[in-house]
Amino acid sequence: MPFILISTQIRLENGPTTVGDELSDPAVMTYLGARKTTMLGNNFSEYHVDDPPRLVLDKLEKVGFRLVSMTGVGQTLVWCLHKEME
């Protein structure tokens, strides 16, 4: 999967960081040390890590992902990364 979104709440900028959804590449999620969780009331799962976003971005860069964009949505920070297909 060539795109990945990561996000965090502004008040939680030191972690945890949401690093993917239930369809995310399992190999990348394992590399990040992410755990898959489902919040009560949601019908979907997300992957989370305890690391702050900066460390997650550093790890993803090491495996070939590049930052495409970053934005704030309400109290949430969101980064979009892309990896060229091999």
Secondary structure by P-SEA (a helix, b strand, c coil): ccbbbbbbcccccccccccccccccaaaaaaabbbbbbcccccccbbbbcccaaaaaaaaaaaccccccccccccbbbbbbbbccc
